[in-house]
Amino acid sequence: MLDVVLSIVVLAAIALFFGAFLLWRRTGNMKNAMLMVILALVALVNVAIWTVPAADGEAPLEKVERSSP
């Protein structure tokens, strides 16, 4: 189930990048476009935190899935 959530977050980040580019090109509104890019980067960092293995070689996502009933 968590895999689905992380996939949706990545798709939302891609949509935010694309939307920020379109907003910037059509209106020239740099402030809102940059806020969208920052939000997308924060979302991708959160996905990386859950999926990148730690020093012990196991990702936090794997630990959660293993401990779930």
C-alpha positions, 0 to 999 in steps of 0.5 A: 500500500505504501508503494502506491502512495509513494508512486502517487507522490512522485507523479504529483511532483512531476505534475508540479514541475510541469505546472510550474513551467507552464505557469511561468511561461504563460503568466511570468509569475515566478514566485508561484512557479518557484513555490511549486518547484520547491513543493515538488522537491520536498515531496521527492526528498520525502520519497527518497527518505523512505526508499533509500537504504540506510547504513544497515542496508535496509530502507525504512519502507522495508522495515515498515512493511516487514513489521506490518501484520 
